[in-house]
Amino acid sequence: MEEKVVNQQEEETRIQGDVIIVGGGLAGLSAAATLAKKGKKVVVLERATLGGRAVTINMKGFAFNFGAHAIYGRDSSYLRRLEKELDIQIDWRDFNPDKAKYGIGEGLTDVPVNVKGLFKTKLLKASDKVKFTYEILKTMTKVEKGDPHISISKWMEDKEVNEEVREMMLTLASSNFFTRQSEQIPSDVFFKYYSRLFTTQKPVAYIGGGWQALIQELERVILENDGMILQKTKAESVLTEDARITGVQTSKGVVMGEEFVFCIPPTDLVKVFEETKITDSLKQYASYSPSYVYVYDIGLKNRVDVPYSYIYDKQSKIFITDISYYDETCTPPGGQLLQAIAYLNEEDLKNKDVLDEYHAKIEALYDQHFSGWREELVIPRVSKRAIAQQLKWVMTQQALPVFLPDYRNLFFAGDWCEGQGQLSELSFSSAYQASQHILQKHK
């Protein structure tokens, strides 16, 4: 398999393919595997190594996932569809809602991710639980669809939702959209997401072996179907003729093709498509700010056993997941890997004192909920400005369409594009839709 993966370092060359995929992250590999399986000659261009932000790095025997690695609504997800259609092997590790807790001051209570959790949680009074159930029922039955021009906060104000139910809905939104600005989420996006999440049988799942296991499977499908993967090959510009893209000028030569799928962030798209018909359109999307998080993982030599695998602290908007509870392959025997994530505002990024405060808050939560972790610590891994999602779902930002009308053979995919769900699901769904557009054109 490895002989077909090329690290181009020779003289400039010219390569031809049916479909050229620019970007070897989750979206690019998903699109490439889907098209290769259908008989298309695909060429994947990746400027670094495969995986993009979704990579797994091994340090001192611990496998740390970079990128948001939970799969939401997995039984109705596009990754599940890819699993069946591509015949890839995914070791699903399903989240246990009974072990999910909210931190409220000095105590804990159940997260209302299902009916059992709803009636056990201390966050709502009995009467408010009925009201909350009513709002969720409307979501599940799709009676309430929201409005793209109204934020969820404004929607709740117009509907006169009481303060307790409002706080619960925003707390759920914050923890699932990875944002401290949950009140600014468009109401139609909110309800579409929860319509799917509350009707799924598998609300959250992890992948055994981390992102690396999935990346290897997608790579396998591409190579087994005569696809080509060019790593360390950066796209620099595009060649155009009339209303078509004809090729990509890379750091190693020109790559020609019939169809093109770009799976790189809008800021990179602007550079590649400089002085083309869509430059101004792309600049709009490049001006948007991503969702940033502070990630603080710790690898422990021995487990600190507690009766929960997920803690969300409502006050600080920080959550801790025991990754090793769901995937024992990520640690040495008997070890434990905990991941803490804090949601950041954009203004936090430039303030070292604020970032230091987040670090201290996370350690305090580790002390509170996993007492004794310091004595068991083998290795910490900190990302102070990690991008959880390239597109922040707020009223002032909208997703990039999967295609623009200016070029008939150009498509886009990634978590900044229109699609289903959030985080990685946007990558899978937009890649799948782009692939289907191409396959329909060449029936």
Buried (B, 14 or more C-beta within 10 A) or exposed (E): EEEEBBEBEEEEEEBEBBBBBBBBBBBBBBBBBBBBBBEBBBBBBBBEEBBBBBBBBEEEBBBBBBBBBBBBBBBBBBBBBBBEBBEBEBEBBBBEBBBBBBBBEEEBBBBBBBEEBBEBBEBBEEEBBEBBBEBBEBBBEEEBEBBEEBBBBBBBEEEEBEEBBBBBBBBBBBBBBBBBBBBBBBBBBBBBBBBBBBBBEBBBBBBBBBBBBBBBBBBBBBBEBEBBBBBBBBBBBBEBEEEBBBBBBBEBBBBBBBBBBBBBBBBBBBBBBEEBEBEEBBBEBBEBBBBBBBBBBBBBBEBBEBEBBBBBBBEBBBBBBBBBBBBBEBBBEEBBBBBBBBBBEEEBBEEEEBBEBBBEBBBEBBEEBBEEBEEBEBBEBBBBBBBBBBBBBBBEBBBBBBBBEEBEBBBBBBBBBBBBBBBBBBBBBBBBBBBBBBBEEEE
